């Protein structure tokens, strides 16, 4: 069952500090010799600083619903951000920055009805969100974004009958969603879990997953906490659960 992609994906307006660490003759010889291999070149630092400016401009445009400008600015920023993360893969702040930039760029593309481009950016961002979540396990927002992302990309794969590609993403969403709900069982986290359950119930033969999806659907329909994206499938699952209970 295909469900609409999210269209409001900005999760942070913060950006990394401007790049300062560069190679150059101004550094003492001993410092240059001890510098890590991943030190940025002057050209990389300059390009990254421009990318920060482009990203900031893109967010302002996106917040004003000017998605065409946002798309262009994100496209200009991404190559330099990717390059810096490739050079310094253990710099978690920049990894998180790339994850955010890809995610927000996806939102702009989807708002412009360029769904394929948007989904490709979402899928590209997933490994960076995973790395960010692993490095900052207390960051609930990043966990929520990753849960939503893997479920949304899985939904797209399922809509194209790619169950083999969708199933592991739904499984990941279930693990993340259950963890979120265990910590904070609010409507946001329960809807994230429900979204993953709805998808997993269509790619898994596990009766326990189907029962969990039906039970949570029924409970959330009863208390009115189901969001608009989950409601149609929840009504089907919850109705099936209610019919089974009366037999």
C-alpha positions in Angstrom: 0.0 0.0 0.0 1.5 3.3 -1.1 1.4 6.1 1.4 2.2 9.8 0.7 5.8 11.0 1.2 6.5 13.5 3.8 6.9 17.0 2.5 8.2 19.0 5.5 11.6 17.5 6.3 13.7 20.3 7.8 14.8 19.0 11.2 17.5 21.5 12.1 18.5 25.0 11.2 21.9 24.7 12.8 25.0 24.3 10.6 28.6 23.4 11.5 31.2 26.1 12.2 33.0 27.3 9.1 35.9 25.1 8.2 39.2 26.3 9.7 41.5 23.3 9.5 43.4 23.5 6.2 46.8 22.6 4.8 49.1 25.5 4.2 52.6 27.0 4.6 51.4 29.2 7.6 51.4 26.1 9.9 54.7 25.2 11.6 56.5 22.3 10.0 56.0 20.1 13.1 52.3 20.7 13.0 52.1 19.9 9.3 53.9 16.7 9.8 51.6 15.7 12.7 48.4 16.8 10.9 46.0 13.9 10.1 45.7 12.7 6.6 42.1 13.9 6.5 43.0 17.6 7.0 41.1 19.7 4.5 42.8 21.5 1.8 42.3 25.3 1.5 40.1 24.7 -1.6 37.9 22.2 0.3 37.5 24.6 3.3 36.6 27.4 1.0 34.0 25.3 -0.9 32.6 24.0 2.4 32.2 27.5 3.8 30.3 28.5 0.7 28.2 25.4 1.1 27.2 26.5 4.6 26.1 29.8 3.2 24.2 28.1 0.4 22.5 25.7 2.9 21.5 28.6 5.1 20.0 30.4 2.1 18.2 27.2 1.0 16.6 26.9 4.4 15.3 30.4 4.4 13.8 29.9 0.9 12.3 26.6 1.9 10.7 28.2 5.0 9.2 30.8 2.7 7.8 28.0 0.4 10.2 29.0 -2.4 11.2 25.4 -3.1 12.7 26.2 -6.5 15.3 28.5 -5.0 15.8 26.0 -2.1 16.4 23.2 -4.6 19.0 25.2 -6.5 20.8 26.2 -3.3 20.8 22.7 -1.9 22.1 21.4 -5.2 24.9 23.9 -5.0 25.8 23.1 -1.4 25.8 19.3 -1.5 28.9 18.5 -3.5 31.2 20.3 -1.1 29.5 18.8 1.9 29.8 15.3 0.5 33.5 16.0 -0.3 34.2 17.1 3.3 32.5 14.1 4.8 34.4 11.8 2.5 37.6 13.5 3.6 36.6 13.4 7.3 34.2 10.5 7.8 34.5 10.6 11.6 33.5 14.2 12.0 30.0 13.5 13.3 29.0 17.2 13.1 29.6 17.2 9.4 28.0 13.8 8.9 24.9 15.1 10.6 25.1 18.2 8.5 25.2 16.2 5.3 22.3 14.0 6.6 20.2 17.2 7.2 21.1 18.8 3.9 20.1 15.6 1.9 16.9 15.4 3.9 15.9 19.0 3.4 16.9 18.8 -0.3 14.6 15.8 -0.7 11.8 17.9 0.8 12.3 20.6 -1.8 12.4 18.1 -4.7 9.2 16.4 -3.5 7.4 19.7 -3.0 8.4 20.4 -6.7 6.8 17.1 -7.6 10.2 15.6 -8.5 9.5 12.5 -6.5 12.2 10.2 -8.0 14.9 12.8 -7.2 13.5 13.4 -3.7 13.4 9.7 -2.9 17.0 9.2 -4.2 18.2 12.0 -1.8 16.2 10.4 1.0 17.8 7.0 0.4 21.3 8.6 0.1 20.8 10.2 3.5 20.0 7.1 5.4 23.5 5.9 6.1 24.5 9.3 7.4 21.4 9.3 9.7 22.4 5.9 10.9 25.9 7.0 11.7 24.6 10.2 13.5 22.1 8.1 15.6 24.9 5.7 16.5 27.2 8.5 17.6 24.5 10.4 19.5 22.1 7.8 21.0 20.4 10.4 23.2 19.3 12.5 20.2 15.6 11.5 19.9 15.0 13.8 16.9 17.5 12.0 14.8 16.0 8.6 15.8 12.6 9.9 14.7 13.9 11.1 11.4 15.7 7.9 10.7 12.6 5.9 11.6 10.5 8.0 9.3 13.0 7.8 6.5 13.5 4.1 6.4 9.7 3.6 6.4 9.1 6.2 3.7 11.8 4.7 1.4 10.4 1.2 2.1 6.9 2.4 1.2 8.3 3.6 -2.2 10.0 0.2 -2.8 6.8 -1.6 -1.8 4.7 0.5 -4.2 7.0 -0.8 -6.9 6.5 -4.4 -5.8 10.1 -4.5 -4.4 9.3 -6.5 -1.2 12.8 -7.7 -0.9 14.1 -4.2 -0.8 11.4 -2.9 1.5 11.4 -5.6 4.1 14.7 -4.9 5.8 13.9 -1.2 5.9 10.6 -1.9 7.6 12.4 -4.2 10.0 14.8 -1.4 10.9 11.9 1.0 11.3 10.2 -1.5 13.7 13.3 -1.7 15.9 13.7 2.1 16.0 10.0 2.7 16.5 9.7 0.3 19.4 12.7 1.9 21.1 11.1 5.3 20.7 7.8 4.2 22.0 9.4 2.4 25.0 11.1 5.6 26.0 8.3 8.1 25.2 4.9 6.6 24.1 3.5 9.8 22.7 1.5 10.2 19.5 4.5 11.1 17.3 6.4 8.0 18.3 3.4 5.7 18.2 2.6 6.9 14.7 6.2 6.2 13.6 5.9 2.7 14.9 2.5 2.2 13.4 3.8 3.3 10.0 6.6 0.7 10.1 4.1 -1.9 11.3 1.7 -1.2 8.5 4.5 -1.7 6.0 6.0 -4.7 7.7 2.6 -6.4 7.9 2.6 -6.4 4.1 6.1 -7.8 3.6 6.4 -10.3 6.4 4.5 -13.5 7.0 5.1 -13.2 10.8 1.6 -13.4 12.4 2.9 -11.6 15.5 3.7 -8.5 13.4 0.3 -8.5 11.7 -1.4 -8.9 15.1 0.7 -6.0 16.6 -0.2 -3.8 13.6 -3.9 -4.6 14.0 -3.8 -4.1 17.8 -2.0 -0.8 17.7 -4.3 0.4 14.8 -7.4 -0.3 16.9 -6.0 1.3 20.0 -4.9 4.5 18.2 -8.1 4.8 16.3 -10.0 4.5 19.6 -8.0 7.3 21.2 -7.9 9.5 18.1 -4.1 9.6 17.9 -3.7 8.2 14.4 -2.2 10.7 11.9 -3.6 11.3 8.5 -0.9 9.3 6.7 -1.6 6.2 8.8 -5.3 6.4 9.1 -6.5 4.7 6.0 -4.4 1.6 6.6 -5.1 1.7 10.3 -8.9 1.7 9.6 -8.5 -1.5 7.5 -6.2 -3.2 10.1 -8.3 -2.0 13.1 -11.5 -3.1 11.4 -10.1 -6.5 10.7 -9.0 -6.8 14.3 -12.4 -5.8 15.5 -14.1 -8.4 13.3 -11.7 -11.1 14.4 -12.5 -10.3 18.1 -16.3 -10.7 17.5 -16.0 -14.1 16.0 
